[in-house]
């Protein structure tokens, strides 16, 4: 291996493919592992008020994305993902659109590196960037949706090749991939129920943390907040009367 191949020959050269490729099974496995670790970090942070684990996790994400956009062959996270899928048949996808997606991931991790690793300055809106990162990891791992890969086609005006699941190729869906009217209704009802459940939980459940209180106030209107505050003041006033 020479310096030129390390820096400029991006992805693996596989017979039958015109461009460098990466193994999508490794990428999905890695995304799933990083998503799981991210959720564990959140639970540790909330349950134990321990920020060092979060700092190490976010620093690792930044370093790993840096390595990926230079040469994914030596990404620690991708190599760890390979451990679990090395006996599965590879699914080759174009490396260039993955590089574009990982570059976007690097730009997302850059402010997190500054805010949470170098200077621990946490606010709700800064945490939303972490939530965005975890959401993209979940979509990659569970749904095989690479948002960055779709953006690659939009911004470069170049049709991506060898996309995950063959979504770049023009083809007709198989019957099992389509929805009949009843299936559409069931899917829509489930989506509405999910959104309604989240709203009712945030609106009706008493919050015990600052973050939860912020979400609670976020989903209520000004009128609902005024009614809730009046009810709290009345309850406190009645409680004081009972003490006398």
Phi and psi in degrees as GROMACS dihedral restraints (atoms count N, CA, C in turn):
[ dihedral_restraints ]
;  ai    aj    ak    al  type     phi  dphi    fc
    3     4     5     6     1  -109.0    20    10
    4     5     6     7     1   174.7    20    10
    6     7     8     9     1   -64.8    20    10
    7     8     9    10     1   -36.8    20    10
    9    10    11    12     1   -63.2    20    10
   10    11    12    13     1   -46.2    20    10
   12    13    14    15     1   -67.7    20    10
   13    14    15    16     1   -33.0    20    10
   15    16    17    18     1   -65.2    20    10
   16    17    18    19     1   -39.9    20    10
   18    19    20    21     1   -91.0    20    10
   19    20    21    22     1   -34.7    20    10
   21    22    23    24     1  -118.0    20    10
   22    23    24    25     1   -18.5    20    10
   24    25    26    27     1   -93.0    20    10
   25    26    27    28     1    87.6    20    10
   27    28    29    30     1   -85.0    20    10
   28    29    30    31     1   131.6    20    10
   30    31    32    33     1    86.0    20    10
   31    32    33    34     1   175.6    20    10
   33    34    35    36     1   -89.1    20    10
   34    35    36    37     1   141.7    20    10
   36    37    38    39     1   -90.0    20    10
   37    38    39    40     1   115.0    20    10
   39    40    41    42     1  -121.9    20    10
   40    41    42    43     1   132.0    20    10
   42    43    44    45     1   -55.6    20    10
   43    44    45    46     1   135.1    20    10
   45    46    47    48     1    97.1    20    10
   46    47    48    49     1    -6.6    20    10
   48    49    50    51     1  -119.2    20    10
   49    50    51    52     1   134.1    20    10
   51    52    53    54     1   -80.1    20    10
   52    53    54    55     1   -15.9    20    10
   54    55    56    57     1  -132.2    20    10
   55    56    57    58     1   168.2    20    10
   57    58    59    60     1   -63.4    20    10
   58    59    60    61     1   145.3    20    10
   60    61    62    63     1  -130.0    20    10
   61    62    63    64     1   163.8    20    10
   63    64    65    66     1  -128.3    20    10
   64    65    66    67     1   161.7    20    10
   66    67    68    69     1   -86.9    20    10
   67    68    69    70     1   111.3    20    10
   69    70    71    72     1   -62.3    20    10
   70    71    72    73     1   -29.0    20    10
   72    73    74    75     1   -64.4    20    10
   73    74    75    76     1   -38.6    20    10
   75    76    77    78     1   -66.0    20    10
   76    77    78    79     1   -42.3    20    10
   78    79    80    81     1   -63.0    20    10
   79    80    81    82     1   -45.0    20    10
   81    82    83    84     1   -66.5    20    10
   82    83    84    85     1   -41.6    20    10
   84    85    86    87     1   -61.4    20    10
   85    86    87    88     1   -42.1    20    10
   87    88    89    90     1   -64.9    20    10
   88    89    90    91     1   -43.1    20    10
   90    91    92    93     1   -60.8    20    10
   91    92    93    94     1   -42.0    20    10
   93    94    95    96     1   -64.1    20    10
   94    95    96    97     1   -41.3    20    10
   96    97    98    99     1   -65.2    20    10
   97    98    99   100     1   -44.7    20    10
   99   100   101   102     1   -67.5    20    10
  100   101   102   103     1   -34.5    20    10
  102   103   104   105     1   -65.0    20    10
  103   104   105   106     1   -44.8    20    10
  105   106   107   108     1   -61.4    20    10
  106   107   108   109     1   -44.4    20    10
  108   109   110   111     1   -63.8    20    10
  109   110   111   112     1   -37.4    20    10
  111   112   113   114     1   -62.6    20    10
  112   113   114   115     1   -41.7    20    10
  114   115   116   117     1   -65.9    20    10
  115   116   117   118     1   -39.0    20    10
  117   118   119   120     1   -63.0    20    10
  118   119   120   121     1   -41.4    20    10
  120   121   122   123     1   -60.7    20    10
  121   122   123   124     1   -41.3    20    10
  123   124   125   126     1   -63.0    20    10
  124   125   126   127     1   -44.9    20    10
  126   127   128   129     1   -63.4    20    10
  127   128   129   130     1   -40.6    20    10
  129   130   131   132     1   -65.4    20    10
  130   131   132   133     1   -42.0    20    10
  132   133   134   135     1   -62.9    20    10
  133   134   135   136     1   -42.6    20    10
  135   136   137   138     1   -75.7    20    10
  136   137   138   139     1   -44.9    20    10
  138   139   140   141     1   -75.7    20    10
  139   140   141   142     1   -33.7    20    10
  141   142   143   144     1  -116.6    20    10
  142   143   144   145     1    -2.1    20    10
  144   145   146   147     1    52.4    20    10
  145   146   147   148     1    45.2    20    10
  147   148   149   150     1  -112.7    20    10
  148   149   150   151     1   109.8    20    10
  150   151   152   153     1   -92.6    20    10
  151   152   153   154     1   -16.9    20    10
  153   154   155   156     1   -63.6    20    10
  154   155   156   157     1   -38.2    20    10
  156   157   158   159     1   -62.2    20    10
  157   158   159   160     1   -41.5    20    10
  159   160   161   162     1   -64.1    20    10
  160   161   162   163     1   -40.0    20    10
  162   163   164   165     1   -63.6    20    10
  163   164   165   166     1   -43.8    20    10
  165   166   167   168     1   -63.9    20    10
  166   167   168   169     1   -44.1    20    10
  168   169   170   171     1   -61.1    20    10
  169   170   171   172     1   -47.7    20    10
  171   172   173   174     1   -68.8    20    10
  172   173   174   175     1   -36.5    20    10
  174   175   176   177     1   -64.5    20    10
  175   176   177   178     1   -39.8    20    10
  177   178   179   180     1   -63.5    20    10
  178   179   180   181     1   -42.8    20    10
  180   181   182   183     1   -59.4    20    10
  181   182   183   184     1   -44.7    20    10
  183   184   185   186     1   -62.6    20    10
  184   185   186   187     1   -46.8    20    10
  186   187   188   189     1   -64.7    20    10
  187   188   189   190     1   -41.6    20    10
  189   190   191   192     1   -67.1    20    10
  190   191   192   193     1   -41.4    20    10
  192   193   194   195     1   -63.2    20    10
  193   194   195   196     1   -36.9    20    10
  195   196   197   198     1   -60.4    20    10
  196   197   198   199     1   -44.2    20    10
  198   199   200   201     1   -67.0    20    10
  199   200   201   202     1   -40.2    20    10
  201   202   203   204     1   -61.5    20    10
  202   203   204   205     1   -42.3    20    10
  204   205   206   207     1   -75.4    20    10
  205   206   207   208     1   -14.8    20    10
  207   208   209   210     1   -87.6    20    10
  208   209   210   211     1   -53.7    20    10
  210   211   212   213     1  -161.4    20    10
  211   212   213   214     1   110.3    20    10
  213   214   215   216     1   -68.8    20    10
  214   215   216   217     1   -11.9    20    10
  216   217   218   219     1   -61.7    20    10
  217   218   219   220     1   -24.0    20    10
  219   220   221   222     1  -116.9    20    10
  220   221   222   223     1    18.7    20    10
  222   223   224   225     1   -72.0    20    10
  223   224   225   226     1   121.3    20    10
  225   226   227   228     1   -57.7    20    10
  226   227   228   229     1   -40.4    20    10
  228   229   230   231     1   -66.7    20    10
  229   230   231   232     1   -43.9    20    10
  231   232   233   234     1   -65.2    20    10
  232   233   234   235     1   -38.1    20    10
  234   235   236   237     1   -66.6    20    10
  235   236   237   238     1   -36.4    20    10
  237   238   239   240     1   -67.2    20    10
  238   239   240   241     1   -39.8    20    10
  240   241   242   243     1   -62.7    20    10
  241   242   243   244     1   -34.4    20    10
  243   244   245   246     1   -61.5    20    10
  244   245   246   247     1   -31.5    20    10
  246   247   248   249     1   -54.8    20    10
  247   248   249   250     1   -37.1    20    10
  249   250   251   252     1   -89.5    20    10
  250   251   252   253     1   -17.5    20    10
  252   253   254   255     1  -122.3    20    10
  253   254   255   256     1    12.8    20    10
  255   256   257   258     1   -65.2    20    10
  256   257   258   259     1   -20.8    20    10
  258   259   260   261     1   -95.7    20    10
  259   260   261   262     1     1.6    20    10
  261   262   263   264     1   -91.4    20    10
  262   263   264   265     1   152.1    20    10
  264   265   266   267     1   -65.0    20    10
  265   266   267   268     1   127.9    20    10
  267   268   269   270     1   -64.3    20    10
  268   269   270   271     1   148.6    20    10
  270   271   272   273     1  -117.2    20    10
  271   272   273   274     1   105.6    20    10
  273   274   275   276     1   -84.0    20    10
  274   275   276   277     1   131.0    20    10
  276   277   278   279     1  -129.7    20    10
  277   278   279   280     1   157.0    20    10
  279   280   281   282     1   -60.5    20    10
  280   281   282   283     1   133.8    20    10
  282   283   284   285     1   -78.1    20    10
  283   284   285   286     1   -27.0    20    10
  285   286   287   288     1   -65.7    20    10
  286   287   288   289     1   -44.9    20    10
  288   289   290   291     1   -68.7    20    10
  289   290   291   292     1   -29.9    20    10
  291   292   293   294     1   -67.9    20    10
  292   293   294   295     1   -38.4    20    10
  294   295   296   297     1   -62.6    20    10
  295   296   297   298     1   -40.8    20    10
  297   298   299   300     1   -61.5    20    10
  298   299   300   301     1   -45.0    20    10
  300   301   302   303     1   -63.4    20    10
  301   302   303   304     1   -41.7    20    10
  303   304   305   306     1   -70.0    20    10
  304   305   306   307     1   -29.6    20    10
  306   307   308   309     1   -66.2    20    10
  307   308   309   310     1   -40.6    20    10
  309   310   311   312     1   -61.7    20    10
  310   311   312   313     1   -41.0    20    10
  312   313   314   315     1   -60.9    20    10
  313   314   315   316     1   -37.2    20    10
  315   316   317   318     1   -64.2    20    10
  316   317   318   319     1   -42.5    20    10
  318   319   320   321     1   -67.1    20    10
  319   320   321   322     1   -31.5    20    10
  321   322   323   324     1   -70.3    20    10
  322   323   324   325     1   -38.9    20    10
  324   325   326   327     1   -76.6    20    10
  325   326   327   328     1   -19.1    20    10
  327   328   329   330     1   -62.2    20    10
  328   329   330   331     1   -51.0    20    10
  330   331   332   333     1   -65.7    20    10
  331   332   333   334     1   -31.6    20    10
  333   334   335   336     1   -64.3    20    10
  334   335   336   337     1   -36.3    20    10
  336   337   338   339     1   -61.9    20    10
  337   338   339   340     1   -40.1    20    10
  339   340   341   342     1   -75.5    20    10
  340   341   342   343     1   -46.2    20    10
  342   343   344   345     1   -71.7    20    10
  343   344   345   346     1   -39.7    20    10
  345   346   347   348     1  -110.5    20    10
  346   347   348   349     1   -21.3    20    10
  348   349   350   351     1   -99.5    20    10
  349   350   351   352     1   -53.7    20    10
  351   352   353   354     1   -79.9    20    10
  352   353   354   355     1   -38.2    20    10
  354   355   356   357     1  -136.2    20    10
  355   356   357   358     1   106.5    20    10
  357   358   359   360     1   -73.5    20    10
  358   359   360   361     1    96.7    20    10
  360   361   362   363     1  -134.2    20    10
  361   362   363   364     1    85.2    20    10
  363   364   365   366     1   -94.9    20    10
  364   365   366   367     1   132.0    20    10
  366   367   368   369     1  -136.3    20    10
  367   368   369   370     1   167.0    20    10
  369   370   371   372     1   -60.6    20    10
  370   371   372   373     1   -44.4    20    10
  372   373   374   375     1   -70.1    20    10
  373   374   375   376     1   -30.4    20    10
  375   376   377   378     1   -70.8    20    10
  376   377   378   379     1   -35.3    20    10
  378   379   380   381     1   -64.2    20    10
  379   380   381   382     1   -29.7    20    10
  381   382   383   384     1   -59.8    20    10
  382   383   384   385     1   -29.2    20    10
  384   385   386   387     1   -66.5    20    10
  385   386   387   388     1   -39.6    20    10
  387   388   389   390     1   -63.3    20    10
  388   389   390   391     1   -41.0    20    10
  390   391   392   393     1   -62.2    20    10
  391   392   393   394     1   -40.2    20    10
  393   394   395   396     1   -60.4    20    10
  394   395   396   397     1   -44.5    20    10
  396   397   398   399     1   -60.6    20    10
  397   398   399   400     1   -46.3    20    10
  399   400   401   402     1   -64.9    20    10
  400   401   402   403     1   -36.0    20    10
  402   403   404   405     1   -63.7    20    10
  403   404   405   406     1   -43.1    20    10
  405   406   407   408     1   -65.2    20    10
  406   407   408   409     1   -38.0    20    10
  408   409   410   411     1   -63.9    20    10
  409   410   411   412     1   -43.1    20    10
  411   412   413   414     1   -63.1    20    10
  412   413   414   415     1   -43.8    20    10
  414   415   416   417     1   -62.7    20    10
  415   416   417   418     1   -37.2    20    10
  417   418   419   420     1   -67.6    20    10
  418   419   420   421     1   -46.2    20    10
  420   421   422   423     1   -75.0    20    10
  421   422   423   424     1   -46.7    20    10
  423   424   425   426     1   -91.2    20    10
  424   425   426   427     1   -33.4    20    10
  426   427   428   429     1  -111.8    20    10
  427   428   429   430     1    -4.3    20    10
  429   430   431   432     1    57.7    20    10
  430   431   432   433     1    33.7    20    10
  432   433   434   435     1  -107.8    20    10
  433   434   435   436     1   115.3    20    10
  435   436   437   438     1  -101.3    20    10
  436   437   438   439     1    99.8    20    10
  438   439   440   441     1   -62.1    20    10
  439   440   441   442     1   -42.0    20    10
  441   442   443   444     1   -62.4    20    10
  442   443   444   445     1   -35.1    20    10
  444   445   446   447     1   -65.6    20    10
  445   446   447   448     1   -38.6    20    10
  447   448   449   450     1   -67.2    20    10
  448   449   450   451     1   -37.5    20    10
  450   451   452   453     1   -68.2    20    10
  451   452   453   454     1   -30.0    20    10
  453   454   455   456     1   -57.3    20    10
  454   455   456   457     1   -47.5    20    10
  456   457   458   459     1   -64.6    20    10
  457   458   459   460     1   -39.3    20    10
  459   460   461   462     1   -66.8    20    10
  460   461   462   463     1   -45.9    20    10
  462   463   464   465     1   -80.9    20    10
  463   464   465   466     1   -35.9    20    10
  465   466   467   468     1   -87.1    20    10
  466   467   468   469     1   -13.9    20    10
  468   469   470   471     1    57.7    20    10
  469   470   471   472     1    26.2    20    10
  471   472   473   474     1  -119.9    20    10
  472   473   474   475     1   128.3    20    10
  474   475   476   477     1   -69.0    20    10
  475   476   477   478     1   121.4    20    10
  477   478   479   480     1   -67.8    20    10
  478   479   480   481     1   150.0    20    10
  480   481   482   483     1  -115.6    20    10
  481   482   483   484     1   152.0    20    10
  483   484   485   486     1    54.2    20    10
  484   485   486   487     1    57.5    20    10
  486   487   488   489     1   -82.1    20    10
  487   488   489   490     1   157.8    20    10
  489   490   491   492     1   -57.0    20    10
  490   491   492   493     1   130.4    20    10
  492   493   494   495     1    71.9    20    10
  493   494   495   496     1     8.0    20    10
  495   496   497   498     1    69.1    20    10
  496   497   498   499     1    26.0    20    10
  498   499   500   501     1   -71.5    20    10
  499   500   501   502     1   -17.2    20    10
  501   502   503   504     1   -79.6    20    10
  502   503   504   505     1   -23.8    20    10
  504   505   506   507     1   -81.6    20    10
  505   506   507   508     1   139.5    20    10
  507   508   509   510     1   -76.2    20    10
  508   509   510   511     1   120.5    20    10
  510   511   512   513     1  -154.6    20    10
  511   512   513   514     1   165.4    20    10
  513   514   515   516     1   -92.7    20    10
  514   515   516   517     1   136.3    20    10
  516   517   518   519     1   -67.6    20    10
  517   518   519   520     1   143.8    20    10
  519   520   521   522     1   -74.6    20    10
  520   521   522   523     1   155.9    20    10
  522   523   524   525     1   -54.1    20    10
  523   524   525   526     1   -34.5    20    10
  525   526   527   528     1   -70.0    20    10
  526   527   528   529     1   -14.5    20    10
  528   529   530   531     1   -94.0    20    10
  529   530   531   532     1    -4.4    20    10
  531   532   533   534     1  -102.2    20    10
  532   533   534   535     1   169.8    20    10
  534   535   536   537     1  -115.9    20    10
  535   536   537   538     1   131.0    20    10
  537   538   539   540     1   -84.4    20    10
  538   539   540   541     1   169.2    20    10
  540   541   542   543     1   -54.5    20    10
  541   542   543   544     1   -41.8    20    10
  543   544   545   546     1   -66.6    20    10
  544   545   546   547     1   -40.2    20    10
  546   547   548   549     1   -64.2    20    10
  547   548   549   550     1   -37.5    20    10
  549   550   551   552     1   -62.6    20    10
  550   551   552   553     1   -43.8    20    10
  552   553   554   555     1   -62.3    20    10
  553   554   555   556     1   -44.7    20    10
  555   556   557   558     1   -61.0    20    10
  556   557   558   559     1   -43.2    20    10
  558   559   560   561     1   -64.8    20    10
  559   560   561   562     1   -42.9    20    10
  561   562   563   564     1   -65.2    20    10
  562   563   564   565     1   -43.1    20    10
  564   565   566   567     1   -62.6    20    10
  565   566   567   568     1   -41.0    20    10
  567   568   569   570     1   -64.6    20    10
  568   569   570   571     1   -40.5    20    10
  570   571   572   573     1   -64.8    20    10
  571   572   573   574     1   -45.0    20    10
  573   574   575   576     1   -63.8    20    10
  574   575   576   577     1   -41.7    20    10
  576   577   578   579     1   -63.2    20    10
  577   578   579   580     1   -37.7    20    10
  579   580   581   582     1   -65.0    20    10
  580   581   582   583     1   -47.1    20    10
  582   583   584   585     1   -64.0    20    10
  583   584   585   586     1   -43.1    20    10
  585   586   587   588     1   -64.4    20    10
  586   587   588   589     1   -40.1    20    10
  588   589   590   591     1   -63.0    20    10
  589   590   591   592     1   -42.4    20    10
  591   592   593   594     1   -63.6    20    10
  592   593   594   595     1   -43.7    20    10
  594   595   596   597     1   -62.4    20    10
  595   596   597   598     1   -47.6    20    10
  597   598   599   600     1   -63.8    20    10
  598   599   600   601     1   -37.3    20    10
  600   601   602   603     1   -63.5    20    10
  601   602   603   604     1   -47.5    20    10
  603   604   605   606     1   -69.0    20    10
  604   605   606   607     1   -34.1    20    10
  606   607   608   609     1   -81.3    20    10
  607   608   609   610     1   -34.2    20    10
  609   610   611   612     1  -103.7    20    10
  610   611   612   613     1   -19.9    20    10
  612   613   614   615     1   -86.5    20    10
  613   614   615   616     1   134.6    20    10
  615   616   617   618     1   -69.9    20    10
  616   617   618   619     1   126.8    20    10
  618   619   620   621     1   -84.7    20    10
  619   620   621   622     1   146.3    20    10
  621   622   623   624     1  -119.4    20    10
  622   623   624   625     1     4.4    20    10
  624   625   626   627     1  -133.5    20    10
  625   626   627   628     1   163.3    20    10
  627   628   629   630     1   -62.8    20    10
  628   629   630   631     1   -42.9    20    10
  630   631   632   633     1   -62.6    20    10
  631   632   633   634     1   -44.2    20    10
  633   634   635   636     1   -65.0    20    10
  634   635   636   637     1   -37.3    20    10
  636   637   638   639     1   -64.1    20    10
  637   638   639   640     1   -38.6    20    10
  639   640   641   642     1   -64.1    20    10
  640   641   642   643     1   -45.5    20    10
  642   643   644   645     1   -63.0    20    10
  643   644   645   646     1   -39.3    20    10
  645   646   647   648     1   -60.6    20    10
  646   647   648   649     1   -46.3    20    10
  648   649   650   651     1   -71.0    20    10
  649   650   651   652     1   -27.1    20    10
  651   652   653   654     1   -66.5    20    10
  652   653   654   655     1   -34.5    20    10
  654   655   656   657     1   -90.3    20    10
  655   656   657   658     1    -7.7    20    10
  657   658   659   660     1   -97.7    20    10
  658   659   660   661     1   151.1    20    10
  660   661   662   663     1   -80.1    20    10
  661   662   663   664     1   168.5    20    10
  663   664   665   666     1   -61.2    20    10
  664   665   666   667     1   -38.9    20    10
  666   667   668   669     1   -64.9    20    10
  667   668   669   670     1   -42.5    20    10
  669   670   671   672     1   -65.1    20    10
  670   671   672   673     1   -38.1    20    10
  672   673   674   675     1   -65.9    20    10
  673   674   675   676     1   -40.3    20    10
  675   676   677   678     1   -62.9    20    10
  676   677   678   679     1   -43.2    20    10
  678   679   680   681     1   -63.2    20    10
  679   680   681   682     1   -42.0    20    10
  681   682   683   684     1   -65.5    20    10
  682   683   684   685     1   -41.9    20    10
  684   685   686   687     1   -66.5    20    10
  685   686   687   688     1   -39.0    20    10
  687   688   689   690     1   -63.4    20    10
  688   689   690   691     1   -39.5    20    10
  690   691   692   693     1   -65.0    20    10
  691   692   693   694     1   -38.9    20    10
  693   694   695   696     1   -65.9    20    10
  694   695   696   697     1   -43.2    20    10
  696   697   698   699     1   -64.7    20    10
  697   698   699   700     1   -38.5    20    10
  699   700   701   702     1   -66.1    20    10
  700   701   702   703     1   -40.2    20    10
  702   703   704   705     1   -65.4    20    10
  703   704   705   706     1   -40.8    20    10
  705   706   707   708     1   -65.8    20    10
  706   707   708   709     1   -38.7    20    10
  708   709   710   711     1   -65.2    20    10
  709   710   711   712     1   -42.7    20    10
  711   712   713   714     1   -65.4    20    10
  712   713   714   715     1   -36.0    20    10
  714   715   716   717     1   -65.3    20    10
  715   716   717   718     1   -38.7    20    10
  717   718   719   720     1   -66.7    20    10
  718   719   720   721     1   -37.9    20    10
  720   721   722   723     1   -64.0    20    10
  721   722   723   724     1   -39.0    20    10
  723   724   725   726     1   -65.5    20    10
  724   725   726   727     1   -30.9    20    10
  726   727   728   729     1   -66.5    20    10
  727   728   729   730     1   -30.7    20    10
